[in-house]
Amino acid sequence: MKIGFLPLDTRPCTYDMPVQLARQARAEILLPPQGIMAHYKDESDTAALTVWLEQIASECDALVVSVEQLLYGGLIQSRQTLVGLEERMKRLQVLSRIKRKNPEIVIYLSNVLMRTSISTLDSETLVWWEKINNYSKLYYREKAKNDVDAAQKCRLLEQEIPADVLNTFFTARSINHAINRASIQLVADGIVEELFILQEDCAPEGVQRFEQEVLEKDIEQLGVSERVSMFNGTDEAGAELLQRAICPEGSELEIVWLGKQHDFVAKYEDRPFYENLEGHMKALSLREKKGAQSVLFVLTPKQNQREASFPRAEAKTDYTREELDLFSRKIEEHAKEGRHCYLLDLDFTNGGNSEMLACLAQVMPISELWGYSAWNTASNSLGTLLAQVLASKDGNDEKNQAFTAERILDDALYQELVRSAVKNRIEAEGEDIYNIHDISRTEQYLKEEFEVISPLLKTIFGKKIPSFEVKLRWPRLFEVAVFTDLGGGPVYGEKIACCS
């Protein structure tokens, strides 16, 4: 199967990981030529991307397209207002042209329902990120609940937040909302086969609630509820939609909860996690069945979900060693039965629980774990792991083991331990962690801090510590590019033939 893939942006989680899993499932993936998609704060060449899509469509069975990349030139750019709605709508028309010329092609689309704050591009914008995030919650309470106290606090924040920052926030939301409605219409018109609307970082109370209500009505009135999915997430959509195109029949999956909190609301999300689990599974045709060959173990937080990389004054984890041992033995029991075991580690947000992995490694080789995920938000982790479930249906081969090892190195060990250590070092030297200037020095620190935790690597991987490299793709510490030799290295940077 040949699929044209337009990723959300160039981060490893949105660019490399989806392609790694798709190739594992034996699909051929066509990517934009190098240089068209830009990094971080720069906008991609959207005109060139449009031309590229039209050129490759005739040779593809399917297209998986990020609206943010196609219309705005990236996720961060979608939160800005440099180009108006009319021009965005014109760019969206390329999908209709492609479908008219190639009626057999299947188009899968993802679009983001904007987060409840702005982008954090440096230390200064972090201040406004916090204030607008708070403003969003208060604004919702004022408008939806006639909360007088919330209204008063909103007025005070409006005096603190620069008018241009707040105006950009609401104008960008308005454009984004109109594009989401237009995308739903494309499904109703038969142009797009399936659409994922991903609710970006938010909270149970926020301005996104008003937009969700409108979109839900559109979906119902247009009769497209089986083809439009709306849930928390964002960065995982590319991986999911590629697997949706490759494996539309889905699979069966048993869910085993590790921990008692089945109804917790994850940090940066606006609904109970089990609702997102049900939504993502349904969108991928994954059917819950007790006794299924594949088993998803969900490690839930014992109390409130906390940031993995933040200092913890008390125990490293709320779970006792005895509890983690019990969870580990439960996974081992299923593995001994020949079941395919995947661990969704949601104890923390933005990183995993290395203590859990250390315990698991005492009862079974970590290479016998078919998948692991613990990065960013709960739904980001969930979507990536569900995509891996589908991609590894044929076996836990070398590529799948390498992908799992990369997730452990990145999601758990980098995010929980290495990230904070490197942060402390570069901040002491005057660096801004959201806008790093000395990349080579920071990458040297990354290497050194991974060496510091080498005893933990030995505990988790035993004698099979993978050879790996860690780099900065974007000049910030929020994510890194971790790739093993067995996994084949990064996808980004590969030589890609231009269209004829």
N, C-alpha and C positions, 0 to 999 in steps of 0.2 A: 504494500500500500504506500502511495506517495502523498504526503501532506505538506502543504505550504503553511509555514508557521510564522506569524508576526507576533513576537513576544511583547509583554507589557513594557519592559525596558531591558537593560543589559546586566542587571544583577545576576549572580549565579543562581539564585532561587527562582528567577523568572525566565532566564535564558538557558542556562546549562542544564539544570536539573530536569525540566520537562523533556528536553531532547534526549538526555541520557536514558530516561525511562522509556521514551518512545522507541528509541533504537533497540533497547533491550527487548521490546515487544516486536522487533523485526520490521519496523516501519522505516521508510526513507523520508527524511525531513529536509525540506528546502527552507533555507533561512535567507534573510536579506543580505546582499553583499556587504562586506565590511566597510565601515565608514558612513553608511546611511543612518544607522541608529547611533544616537549620541549618548554620552555619559552624563549621569547625575543632573547638574543644573542646566545643561545645554539641551536645546530642542533638536530632535531628529529632523531629517529632511523628509517631511511628510509628502511632498510632491513626488520625490523619488520612490518612496514606499508605495504610493498609489500606482505608479508606473510598473514597479516590480510585481505587485500583486496581479495586475492585468496581464503581464507577460507570462507569468508562470501558471496561471489558472488552467489553461488548456491541457497541461500535462499532469495536473493534480486530481486525485480522487476526492480530496477534501481540503478546506482551508480552516485554520484555527486562527482567529484574528482578535487582537486586543484593540478595542475602540480607543483607549487612551493613547496607544502608540500611533494608530492610524490618523486620528483627528488632531491630537495635541502634540505628538512627538515625545510622549512619555507620561508616566504617572505624576511625577512632580509638576510637570507642565500643565496637567489637567486641573491643577488647583490655582492656576493663574488666569488672567483675562487679557492676554496679549492679542488674541484673535477673537472676534465676536461669534455669536451663534450662527449667523447666516453662512459664514465661511466654513464653520464646522459641519453644518448640514450638507454643504456642497461636497465636502470630502467624503461624507458617509455614502454618497450616491454611487461610489465605485463598486459597492457590493451589489447593487441592482444591475449595473452594467455587466459585471462578471457573471451573474446568474443568467442574464438574458443570452449572453454569448455562449455560456457553458451550462445548459440546463441540468446536466447530470451531476454537476459538482455539489457537494454538501458543505455548507458553510456553518461553522460553529463560532459563536461570538461571545466575548466577555466584556462587561462594562462595569465600572465601579460606581457605587453610590457613595458620594464623597464623605470622607471622614468628618468628624465634628470639630476639627481644628485645622490649622494651617500646616505647611511643611516646616520641619526643623532643619534649616540649612546652615545655621551657625549658632553660637551662644546667644546672640541677640534675639533671633527669632524664637529660641526656646522660651524666652520670657512671654512673648505674645502667644505661643502655642498653649502655654498653661492658662493664660487669661481667657483666650477664646474658647478653649475646652470648657472652662468653668461657665463662661457666658452662654455657651450652647445649652448646657443643662438648665441654667436659670431661665433662658429664653423659652425653653419648652414648658417649664412650670408656669411661667407667666401667661403664655398663650393658651396652653391646654387646660390648665387648672385654675386660672385666674388668681394665682398666688401673688398677693400684694408684696410680701417680703421679697420674693424673687424679682418682681418688677423693680423694686427700689434698688436692689443690688445690680440689676442690669443697667439701670441709669448711671450708677457709679462707675461700672466697668466701661461704659460708653465714653466716659470722660477720660479714662486711663488709656484705652486702646486707641492708637492712631486711626483717624477716620478712613484713611486709604487702605489700611490693613483690614478693617472690618468690612468696608465696601467691596474689596476684592473677594473676601471670603463669601459674602452673600451673592455677588454677581457670578462667581465661579460655580456656586451651588445651583443657581438658576439655569446656567448653560448646561451643566452636567445633568440636571433633572430633565431638561427638554430632550437631550440626546438619549437618555434612558427611555423616555416615552417613544421617541422615534425608533429606537432599536426594537422595542416590543412590537411596534407596527410592522417592522421588517419581518418578524416572525409570522405575524398574522397574514402578511402578503405573500408568504411562501418563499421569500428571498433567503432568510436565515432559517436553518433547521432547528437549532437550539441556541438559547441565550442564557448565560449566567449573569445575574446582577449581583455583584459582590458588595456587601455592606462593609466598608472600610472601618478603621478604628473608631469606636463610638462607646456609648454607655446606654443603659436601659432608658434613661431620660436624655433626650437631645433633639436637635432640629431635624435629624434624619427621619424621625417618626412621621412628620407631616408629609414628607416625600414618599415614604413607604406606603402610606395610606392611598395616595394617588396612584402609585404604580400597581398596587394590589387590585384596585378597581379596574385599571386598564387591562390587566391580565385576565381578570374575570369577564369583563364585558367583551373582550376580543376572543375569548374562548381558547386561550393558549396556555392554560395552566400546566399542561403536560409537557410543554416545550420551553417554558421559561421558569427558571429556578432563581430564587432570591434568598440568600442566607449570608451569614457573616463570613468574611474572608477577603481575599484579593490576590495575593501573590501566588497562590497555589492553582489558580484557575487554568493557566496554560497547561500544566501537567495533567489536570483532570480532563480538560477538553480533548487533549491529544489522545488520552486513553479512551475517552468516549467515542472518538472517531475510529480508533483501532479495534475496540472491543465493545460494540454497542449492546451485545447480549449480556454484558456484565458477568456476575458470578454470585456465589453464595458465601456468606461470612457469618461466623459466630462471634458474638460480642461478649467478652468477659470483663467485668468491672473489677479493678484493683482499687479498693477504697469504697467508702459508703456514700460519697457525695455524687449521686447520679444527676442531680438537678442544679448543680452549681452554675453560676453565671461567670464565665471566664472574663478575665481582665481585657478591656478594650472591645468587649462584645455586648450585645444588647438583649440577649435571650438565653434561656437555659441551654447548656451545652448539648443535652440530648436532642433538642430541636435541630441544632446544626448537624448533629450526627445523622439524624433521620433525613434531613434535607440533602446533605451531600451524598449519602448512600443512594437515595432515590434517584438523584440526578445522574448517577453512574450505573444505574440498574444493579446495584449491589443489594442482595436480598438477605436479611437476617435469618439464619437457620441454625438451631442448636445441633451440634455434631458435624457442622460443615468442615471441610478439609482445612480451610483457612480460618485462623482465629485472631481477632483483634483484641488485644489486652489494653484496657484504658486505665492508666494510673491517674486518678483524680487527686486534687489537692485535699489534704486532711482538714485544713482550715481555709482561709482566704488565699487565693492564688497571689503569689508575690513575684517580683522580678528576680530572675535567676542570678543576675550579676551583681545585685545590690548586697552590701555587707549585711550579715546576719549575726546579731549579737549573741543569740542563743544557739541552739543546735543547728547544724547545717541543713537539716530537713526536719519537718514536723513528725515524720514517721520514725518509729524506733527501728533499731537494727532487726529486732524480732519480726516486726511487721514487714519490713522489706525482704527478709529471708522467706517469710510465708508467701509473699507475692512471687518471689523468684521460683520457689518450688512448684507453685501452681503453673507457671509457664513451662518449667522443666517437665512436669507430668504430661502436658499436652505435646511437647516436643518428642518425648519418648514414644508417644503413640503414633509418631509420624505425621503429626499435624504441622501446618505451616504457621508459625507464630510471629506476630507483628506486635511491637510495643509502641503505643501512643503515650508518650510521657508528658502529662499535663500538670504535674505537681507544681511547676513554676510556669511563668510566662517568660518569653524571650530566652529560653534555654531549658536544659534538662537537669535531671537529678543524677549526678555521677555516682552517688552512693547506691542508688538502685542498680545501676549497671555493674558496679563492683560486686554487689551481692549476687546478681544474676550470673556473673562470670565464675563464681565459686561453685555453682551447681551444674553449669553446662557451658560448652564453648560458645563464645559470643558469635562465632561464625554460623552457629545453628539458628540464630535469630534471623528470620527472613526479612525483617524490616524494622526501622526505628525512626521516630520523628519527634522533635521537641523544639522546633524553632519558632520564633516570633509568637504570633497569637495561637490560641487553641485551634481555630479553624484553618490557619495556615498549615499547622502540623498535621491536622486531620486530612486535609485534601491531598497533601503530598503523599501521606502513607497509604491512603485509599488508591491513589494512582499507582503506587508501588505494588499493592496487592494485585491489581490487574496486570501490571507489567511483568510480574514474576510468576504468572500462572503456570508456566512451563518448567519452573524449577529454580532453586536457589543456586544459580550458577555463579561463576567467577565475577561477572559484571554486577549481579545483584548483591553479592557479598561486599563488593567494593563500594557500591552505593550506600549500603548500610553502614559500612565502616566510616565513610565520609560524613554521614549524618551524625554518628557518634562523636567523631572528632570535632565537628563544627557545632552541632546543636547542643551537645552536652558539655564537652570539654572546653571549647573556645568560649561559648557564650557564658557558661557558669564560672569558669576559672581564669582563663587566659585574658579575656576581654578587660576585666576590671584591673588586672595587673598591668597591662599595657596602657590602659587609660591613665592610671596613676603616674606612670613613667613619663608619658608625653605631656600630660598637663603640668607636671613639675618643670618641664622645659618650655612652657608657654604655648604649647600647641592647642588648637581648638579641635576637639574630637569629632566635630561635624564638618571640619574643613581643614584637613591635615595637609601641611605643605611638604614636610620631609618624609616622603613615602618610603624611601629605601631604609632610613633609620627605623621607622616604625615597623617595617617588615622584618628587620633584624630583631627587634624586640619581640615580635610575634614568635619567631623561631626560638629565641632564648626562653620565653615563658612556656612554650610547649616542652622544652627540655627540662624545665623545673618540675613539671608534672609527669616526667617519664616513669616514676614508680607506679603512678596510677594507670598509665598506658599499659604497663606490664601486667598489672592486676586485671585489667579489663580484657586485653587482647592476648595475654599469655605469651607464647613464643611466636605468635603471628601478628606482631605489630606491623601494620602496613607502612610501606614507604610513602610519604606524602609531602606535599608542598602547600604552604599557606601564603596567600598574597592578598593585597588590597585591590579590589576591582574599582571601587569608588573611594575617594579620599576621606573616609570616615570609618569608625570602628563598629558601626551598627551591624555590619555583616562583613564577612571575609570570604575569599575563594579558597576552599580546601579541597584538593583533589589528590587521589592516590594514583600510583603508577599502574596498578591493576585495573583501575577504572578508566584508564586511557587519557587522563588529564582533562583540562577544560575544553568545552565546546567553543566558547567565545575565543576568537583569534584563529580558528581554523580557516584555511584557504577555501573560499566559496566562489565557485564559478559564476561570473555574471551572465545574465540572460543574453541570448543571441538576438 
